[in-house]
Amino acid sequence: MLVRGGKHGDKPSLFGLPLVIWRERAKALQWEVIEGLAAFATPAGDTTRGTYEALRDEILADLRAAMPVDAVLLNLHGAMIADGYPDAEGDLLAQVRELVGPDVLIACELDLHCHLTGLKVASADLMVIFKEYPHVDVAERAQEVFDLVVRTLAGEVHPVMSVHDCGMLGVYPTTREPMISIVARMQALEKEPGVLSVSLAHGFPWGDTPEVGTRVLVVTDRDEQKGLDIARDLGQQVWDSRFAIVPPFVGIDEALDHVMAQAPDGRPFVLADTADNPGIGSPGDSTFMLHRVLERGLGGIALSPLWDPVATAVAFDAGVGARFAMRIGGKLGPASGDPIDVQIEVKALVQRARQPFGGTMASLGDLAWLRIAGDSDDNAVDVVVNNYRVQSFHPDCFRAAGIDPSRYRALIVKSTQHFHAGFAPIAREILYVSAPGSASMDMTGLPYRNVTRALWPRVSDPHQ
């Protein structure tokens, strides 16, 4: 996403959606709205210094030209690391604060995988974080931010933020207990007098930055101590639930054994290749799971998407119906596994495909459906390769290529949790697979260089 002047069109991306909501609500109140640069990229390594500084300075220039303003609303992911900036969005917020001064309201919506740093909290007046993982509540949280902005500017409330550090690393799906109950408790706490918002920043464990980790954020009306008390109490609940909130991960062969032991019933198992999730920063081209499927001679299994722009281009050159030898996957390095040499048939080609995500549509790029083995869906091994690095959000990442996902024993998706909202309605069962890859779910083995503080599960009790 690279949008200037609010030109998101009629199909904004997920990270453009709050900006459109805020604009429409502000205009309904006859407020003057001035929109600056909005940009998003699929996670990877550190953002280059030149890119970050250029984008930041353009946003600041847009704001400077708009001055004076009554409020600044920012939609931030919150886990961006740039060369020389371990807390890039904290730096942005600090510079916005310096520009507008201490009396202008700064409000933010953040992804729950943000790094909730001291600099962010010190620079903003009001922050609201997604509650759900997968992120199905982006629009609702945007409405919440705007409601609080209206009340603050009217003098009805004076937001104060309080933070508790849980001292934890992890991935916490909100589609299963105990996170379902923790989210429900946050929503119940927001109904208490003087409590404006309650959030849990899960954190982004793969971000090598000093303030990585899970934190509770409570926004109260002028009552910092009440916020601290609530944050500590909720944080204790999260800590007490630490072993249960992490999903159960299974090995590749354990997952495949489970699938093949069950008679087909018209619903696919969904196997999440969690360590090769482009949304975490992985390449999306790892072959470890596909290798085992082929080595074991299994069938009735489809994978989508496998990021391989070279294979995609070759398939488009060859055309539908072509049969030939092709090398797929394993392009970017050891964490991607070895490339696979196979005979394939090009079953379908689709340009500019899309899939739903969080109430918006996400690009899949160009797709090529390749059949590697078998002669029918129930015994085939089918792979959808594409030229746009993105995770599997929805069964449409298969359907867009012409594949009926219901006709397979199992679907392999490159995602950690965002697939859940789309795939759960069609899945016989969902298995979180701990395959090798660059986004390992083993928090004890993440190769940090800049994280020196004690965090669970790297240590048994960081609070001692």
C-alpha positions in Angstrom: 0.0 0.0 0.0 1.3 3.4 -1.0 -1.5 6.0 -0.8 -1.3 9.8 -0.8 -4.1 12.2 -0.1 -6.5 9.5 1.1 -7.0 7.9 -2.3 -7.7 4.4 -1.0 -10.5 3.8 -3.6 -13.6 1.7 -2.9 -11.6 -1.3 -1.7 -9.1 -0.1 0.9 -6.5 -2.5 2.3 -6.7 -3.7 5.9 -4.3 -1.0 7.1 -6.2 1.6 5.1 -9.6 0.7 6.5 -9.3 2.7 9.8 -8.2 5.8 7.9 -11.3 5.6 5.7 -13.5 5.1 8.7 -12.0 8.1 10.5 -12.4 10.3 7.4 -16.0 9.4 6.9 -16.9 9.9 10.6 -15.0 13.2 10.8 -16.7 14.5 7.7 -20.1 13.5 9.1 -19.3 15.9 12.0 -18.2 18.6 9.5 -14.7 18.5 10.6 -11.9 19.4 8.2 -9.9 16.3 7.3 -6.4 16.4 5.9 -4.8 13.0 5.0 -1.1 12.3 4.7 0.9 9.4 3.4 -0.3 5.9 4.2 2.1 3.0 3.5 2.3 -0.7 4.2 4.7 -3.6 3.2 4.6 -7.3 4.0 7.0 -8.0 6.9 10.6 -9.0 6.1 13.9 -7.8 7.5 14.6 -4.4 8.9 13.4 -1.5 6.8 16.2 0.4 5.2 17.1 3.6 6.9 16.6 5.7 3.7 13.1 4.2 3.1 12.0 4.7 6.7 13.3 8.3 6.9 11.8 9.3 3.6 8.4 7.9 4.5 8.5 9.4 8.0 9.6 12.8 6.7 6.8 12.9 4.1 4.2 12.2 6.8 5.7 15.0 9.0 5.8 17.3 6.0 2.1 16.6 5.3 1.3 17.3 9.0 3.4 20.5 9.0 1.5 21.8 6.0 -1.8 21.1 7.7 -0.9 22.9 10.9 -2.6 24.0 13.1 -4.6 20.9 13.9 -6.8 19.8 16.7 -5.9 16.1 16.6 -3.6 13.6 14.9 -4.9 10.1 14.2 -2.4 7.4 13.2 -3.0 3.8 12.2 0.2 2.0 13.0 1.2 -1.7 13.0 3.6 -1.0 15.8 6.4 -3.5 15.3 8.4 -1.8 12.6 12.2 -1.9 13.0 14.4 0.1 10.7 18.1 0.4 10.4 19.1 2.7 13.3 15.6 2.8 14.7 14.7 -0.2 16.9 11.3 1.4 17.5 10.5 3.1 14.2 6.9 4.0 15.0 7.9 5.3 18.4 10.3 7.6 16.6 7.5 8.7 14.3 5.2 9.4 17.2 7.9 11.3 19.1 8.5 13.5 16.1 4.8 14.1 15.6 4.6 15.1 19.3 7.5 17.5 18.9 5.8 19.1 15.9 2.3 19.6 17.3 3.3 20.3 20.9 2.0 19.0 24.2 -1.7 20.1 23.9 -2.7 18.5 20.6 -4.4 15.1 20.9 -2.5 12.2 19.3 -4.6 9.0 19.0 -3.5 5.6 17.5 -4.9 2.3 16.5 -2.3 -0.5 16.8 -2.0 -4.1 15.7 -1.9 -6.5 18.7 1.5 -7.6 17.6 3.0 -4.2 18.3 5.9 -3.5 20.5 4.2 -1.4 23.2 7.3 0.7 24.0 7.8 3.5 26.5 8.4 5.9 23.7 5.1 5.2 22.0 3.2 5.5 25.3 5.0 8.8 26.3 4.4 10.3 22.8 0.7 9.5 22.4 -2.4 10.5 24.4 -4.6 7.5 23.5 -3.9 4.1 22.0 -6.3 1.2 21.2 -5.0 -2.2 20.1 -6.8 -4.9 18.2 -8.3 -7.5 20.6 -8.6 -10.4 18.1 -6.1 -12.7 16.5 -6.9 -13.3 13.7 -7.6 -9.6 13.1 -11.3 -9.5 12.6 -12.0 -6.4 14.7 -9.9 -3.8 12.9 -13.0 -1.7 12.0 -14.5 -2.0 15.5 -11.3 -0.8 17.1 -11.1 2.1 14.6 -14.6 3.1 15.7 -13.5 2.9 19.3 -10.6 5.2 18.7 -12.8 7.8 17.0 -15.4 7.6 19.8 -12.7 8.4 22.3 -11.3 11.2 20.2 -14.7 12.8 20.0 -15.2 12.6 23.8 -11.7 13.9 24.5 -12.0 16.9 22.2 -15.4 17.7 23.7 -13.8 17.7 27.2 -15.9 14.7 28.4 -12.8 12.6 29.2 -9.1 13.0 29.7 -7.3 9.7 28.7 -4.5 8.4 30.8 -2.6 5.3 29.8 -1.2 2.6 32.1 1.0 -0.3 31.1 1.9 -3.6 32.7 4.8 -5.8 31.3 3.9 -9.5 31.4 7.5 -10.6 30.8 6.4 -13.0 28.1 6.9 -14.0 24.5 4.4 -16.1 22.5 1.7 -16.5 20.0 -1.8 -16.3 21.5 -4.8 -17.2 19.2 -8.0 -15.6 20.5 -10.1 -18.3 18.8 -9.5 -20.8 21.7 -9.4 -20.8 25.4 -8.1 -19.3 27.6 -7.7 -16.3 25.3 -11.5 -16.2 24.5 -12.1 -15.6 28.2 -9.3 -13.1 28.5 -10.7 -11.0 25.6 -14.2 -11.3 27.2 -12.8 -10.0 30.5 -11.1 -7.0 28.7 -14.5 -6.1 27.2 -16.2 -6.4 30.6 -13.6 -4.2 32.2 -14.3 -1.5 29.6 -17.8 -1.2 31.1 -16.5 -0.2 34.5 -16.8 3.5 35.4 -13.7 5.5 34.4 -12.3 2.7 32.1 -12.1 3.8 28.5 -10.2 1.0 26.8 -8.4 -2.2 27.7 -5.9 -3.9 25.4 -3.4 -6.7 25.3 -0.3 -6.1 23.2 0.8 -9.7 22.3 4.0 -8.3 20.9 6.0 -9.5 17.9 8.4 -12.1 19.2 10.5 -12.3 16.0 11.4 -8.6 16.3 14.9 -8.3 17.6 14.4 -5.1 19.6 14.9 -4.3 23.3 11.3 -3.8 24.3 9.9 -6.9 22.7 7.2 -8.8 24.7 3.6 -9.0 25.9 2.1 -6.0 27.7 -1.3 -4.9 29.0 -2.5 -1.4 28.1 -5.4 0.3 30.1 -6.7 3.7 29.2 -8.7 5.4 32.0 -10.3 8.8 32.5 -7.8 10.7 34.6 -7.0 7.7 36.9 -3.5 6.3 36.2 -3.5 4.2 39.4 -6.7 2.5 38.6 -5.3 1.7 35.2 -2.2 0.3 36.7 -4.2 -1.9 39.1 -6.4 -3.3 36.3 -3.3 -3.8 34.0 -1.4 -5.7 36.7 -4.5 -7.9 37.5 -5.1 -8.7 33.9 -1.4 -9.2 33.3 -1.4 -11.8 36.2 -4.2 -13.7 34.5 -2.2 -13.8 31.3 0.9 -15.0 33.2 -1.1 -17.6 35.0 -2.4 -18.9 31.7 0.9 -18.8 29.9 1.1 -22.6 29.2 -2.4 -22.8 27.9 -2.7 -19.7 25.7 0.0 -21.0 23.3 -1.6 -23.3 20.7 -0.5 -27.0 20.6 2.0 -27.4 17.8 2.6 -30.8 16.1 5.4 -32.1 13.9 5.0 -32.6 10.2 4.7 -36.4 10.3 2.4 -36.3 13.3 0.1 -34.0 11.4 0.2 -36.1 8.2 -0.3 -39.3 10.1 -3.4 -37.8 11.8 -4.8 -36.8 8.4 -4.2 -40.1 6.7 -5.6 -42.1 9.6 -9.1 -40.6 9.1 -11.5 -41.6 6.4 -12.4 -38.6 4.1 -15.7 -37.0 5.0 -15.9 -34.1 2.5 -14.2 -31.6 4.8 -10.5 -30.9 4.6 -8.0 -30.8 7.5 -6.2 -27.5 7.5 -2.4 -27.7 8.3 -0.9 -24.4 9.2 2.8 -24.1 8.2 3.4 -21.6 11.0 7.1 -21.1 10.6 6.8 -20.0 6.9 4.3 -17.2 7.4 5.0 -14.2 5.2 3.0 -12.1 7.7 5.8 -12.8 10.2 8.5 -12.1 7.7 9.2 -15.5 6.3 9.6 -15.9 2.6 6.6 -18.2 2.0 8.6 -20.5 -0.2 9.6 -23.3 2.3 9.3 -26.9 1.0 9.6 -29.0 4.2 6.0 -30.0 4.4 5.7 -30.5 0.7 8.8 -32.7 0.6 7.3 -35.0 3.3 4.0 -35.3 1.4 5.9 -36.3 -1.8 8.4 -38.6 0.0 5.5 -40.5 1.7 3.6 -40.8 -1.5 0.5 -39.1 -0.1 -2.4 -37.6 -2.1 -5.5 -35.5 -1.8 -3.4 -32.6 -0.5 -3.2 -29.0 -1.8 -1.0 -26.1 -0.8 -1.6 -22.4 -1.5 0.2 -20.1 -2.0 3.8 -21.1 -2.4 5.7 -17.9 -3.3 7.8 -18.6 -6.3 7.8 -15.8 -8.9 10.1 -17.8 -11.2 7.9 -20.9 -11.3 4.9 -18.6 -11.8 6.4 -16.9 -14.8 7.5 -20.2 -16.3 4.0 -21.6 -15.9 2.5 -18.5 -17.6 4.9 -18.9 -20.5 4.1 -22.6 -20.9 0.3 -22.2 -20.7 -2.6 -24.3 -19.3 -2.2 -28.0 -20.1 1.6 -27.9 -20.4 3.4 -30.8 -18.8 7.1 -30.5 -18.1 9.8 -30.7 -15.4 10.0 -27.8 -13.0 11.9 -26.7 -9.9 9.7 -25.1 -7.3 10.2 -23.4 -3.9 13.2 -23.2 -1.7 14.5 -20.0 -3.3 15.7 -17.7 -0.5 18.0 -19.7 1.7 18.4 -22.6 4.1 15.3 -21.7 6.1 13.3 -22.3 2.9 14.4 -25.9 2.5 15.7 -27.5 -0.7 13.9 -26.7 -4.0 11.8 -29.6 -5.3 12.3 -31.0 -8.8 9.0 -32.4 -10.1 7.0 -33.1 -13.2 4.0 -30.8 -13.3 0.9 -30.1 -15.3 -0.3 -26.5 -15.5 -4.0 -26.7 -14.5 -4.9 -23.0 -14.4 -3.5 -19.5 -14.6 -5.0 -16.4 -13.0 -3.8 -12.8 -13.0 -4.3 -10.3 -10.3 -6.1 -12.7 -7.9 -7.4 -11.6 -4.5 -8.6 -13.1 -1.2 -10.7 -11.7 1.7 -9.0 -10.5 4.9 -10.5 -8.7 7.8 -13.3 -7.2 5.8 -11.1 -6.1 3.0 -9.5 -7.8 -0.1 -5.8 -8.7 -0.1 -3.7 -9.2 -3.3 -2.5 -12.7 -4.2 -0.7 -11.6 -7.3 -0.7 -13.9 -10.3 -1.4 -17.6 -9.6 -0.5 -20.8 -11.3 -2.2 -24.1 -10.2 0.4 -26.9 -10.7 -0.5 -30.6 -10.4 2.5 -32.6 -9.1 1.0 -36.0 -8.7 -2.3 -37.9 -9.1 -5.0 -37.6 -11.7 -7.9 -36.3 -9.6 -8.4 -34.0 -6.6 -8.9 -36.8 -4.1 -5.4 -38.4 -4.9 -3.5 -35.4 -6.3 -0.8 -33.2 -4.8 -1.6 -29.7 -6.1 0.4 -26.5 -5.4 -0.6 -22.9 -6.2 2.5 -20.8 -6.9 2.3 -17.1 -7.0 4.5 -14.0 -7.5 3.2 -11.9 -4.6 4.5 -12.8 -1.1 1.4 -13.1 1.1 0.0 -15.5 3.6 -3.1 -17.7 3.3 -6.0 -15.7 4.6 -9.0 -17.5 3.2 -10.1 -20.6 1.1 -10.3 -18.2 -1.8 -6.5 -18.5 -2.1 -7.3 -21.9 -3.5 -10.6 -21.1 -5.2 -9.1 -18.1 -7.0 -6.9 -20.6 -8.9 -9.8 -22.9 -9.7 -9.3 -25.4 -6.8 -12.3 -26.6 -4.8 -10.8 -26.9 -1.3 -13.6 -29.2 -0.1 -12.4 -32.0 -2.4 -9.1 -32.6 -0.6 -8.1 -34.5 2.5 -5.9 -31.6 3.6 -5.0 -28.1 2.8 -1.6 -26.7 3.7 -1.6 -22.9 4.4 1.3 -20.6 4.9 0.0 -18.8 8.0 0.1 -18.8 11.8 -3.4 -17.7 12.7 -4.9 -15.2 10.2 -6.1 -18.1 8.1 -8.4 -19.2 11.0 -11.4 -16.9 10.4 -11.6 -17.9 6.7 -10.8 -21.6 7.0 -12.5 -22.6 10.2 -16.0 -22.8 8.6 -14.9 -25.4 6.1 -12.2 -27.2 8.2 -12.7 -30.7 9.6 -9.9 -29.9 12.0 -7.1 -27.3 12.3 -3.6 -28.4 13.1 -0.8 -25.9 13.9 2.3 -27.6 12.5 5.8 -26.8 13.8 7.8 -27.2 10.6 11.3 -25.8 10.2 11.5 -22.2 8.9 12.6 -18.7 9.5 9.7 -17.9 11.8 10.2 -20.6 14.4 7.5 -21.0 17.1 10.3 -22.1 19.5 10.6 -18.8 21.5 13.5 -20.2 23.5 15.7 -20.5 20.4 15.1 -17.1 18.7 18.5 -15.7 17.8 18.3 -12.3 19.5 21.2 -9.9 19.6 19.4 -6.8 21.0 17.1 -8.4 23.6 18.9 -8.7 27.0 16.1 -8.8 29.5 14.6 -12.0 30.9 11.4 -13.2 29.2 9.4 -16.4 29.5 9.8 -19.0 28.1 13.5 -18.2 27.6 13.6 -18.2 31.4 11.1 -19.9 33.7 10.3 -16.8 35.8 11.5 -13.4 34.6 9.7 -11.8 37.6 12.1 -13.2 40.2 
